[in-house]
Amino acid sequence: MSPVVLDGGDRRCVLLLIELRKLTTTLPGGAVVHLIATDPAAPIDLPAWCHLTGHEYLGPVDGHDRPAYGVRVTAGATVTRADRPWHRSDV
């Protein structure tokens, strides 16, 4: 299965996480997302979000003309709030 590419462009990490959260809820466990993100906070925020949710942060990935980071979707991951993906939905 080829990675799903989410082009976050120059959006801030907050908006990237909202989009990533929405996308991961539509993908099966094991799917890989390549998130293209120029926000300098991305390499800090993405691993933290993955740790919170249970998705696997794969780190920087090659093959894109801008910085990109890999995330493997985990089935049964912790659900976060749609408008605030850095907060668990059960809290």
C-alpha positions in Angstrom: 0.0 0.0 0.0 1.4 3.4 -1.0 1.6 6.2 1.6 -1.3 8.7 1.7 0.2 12.1 1.2 -1.3 15.0 3.2 0.1 18.3 2.0 0.0 20.7 4.8 1.8 23.4 2.9 2.8 26.3 5.1 0.0 25.9 7.6 0.7 26.0 11.3 1.0 22.8 13.2 -2.3 23.3 14.9 -4.2 23.1 11.6 -2.0 20.3 10.4 -2.9 18.2 13.4 -6.6 18.9 12.9 -6.3 17.7 9.3 -4.1 14.7 10.2 -6.6 13.7 13.0 -9.5 13.8 10.5 -7.5 11.8 7.9 -6.4 9.1 10.4 -10.0 8.4 11.4 -10.7 7.3 7.8 -7.7 5.0 7.3 -7.2 1.4 8.3 -4.6 0.4 10.9 -1.2 0.0 9.3 -1.8 2.7 6.7 1.1 5.2 6.4 0.6 9.0 6.0 3.3 11.3 4.7 2.6 14.7 6.1 4.3 17.5 4.2 4.8 20.4 6.6 7.1 23.4 6.5 6.1 24.5 10.1 9.3 24.3 12.1 7.3 22.9 15.0 6.2 19.8 13.0 9.1 17.6 14.0 8.3 18.4 17.7 4.5 18.3 17.6 4.0 15.2 15.4 5.9 12.8 17.7 4.1 14.3 20.7 0.7 13.9 19.1 1.5 10.3 18.0 2.6 9.5 21.6 -0.8 10.9 22.8 -2.9 9.0 20.3 -0.9 5.8 19.9 -0.1 6.3 16.2 3.5 5.5 15.3 5.7 8.4 14.4 8.1 7.3 11.6 10.2 10.4 11.4 11.3 12.4 8.4 10.7 10.8 5.0 12.5 11.3 1.7 10.9 11.8 -1.7 9.2 15.1 -1.3 10.3 18.5 -2.4 9.5 19.9 1.1 9.9 18.5 4.6 7.7 15.4 5.1 7.1 13.2 8.1 5.7 9.7 8.3 3.0 8.4 10.6 1.7 4.9 10.7 -2.0 4.7 11.7 -2.7 2.4 14.6 -6.1 0.6 14.8 -7.8 1.5 18.1 -5.8 4.7 18.6 -6.9 7.1 21.3 -9.5 9.5 19.9 -8.9 13.2 20.2 -11.2 16.1 19.9 -11.9 17.2 16.3 -11.3 20.9 17.1 -8.4 20.3 19.5 -6.5 17.2 18.4 -4.0 17.6 21.3 -6.8 16.8 23.8 -8.3 13.3 24.3 -12.0 13.2 23.5 -12.8 11.3 26.8 -11.4 14.1 29.0 
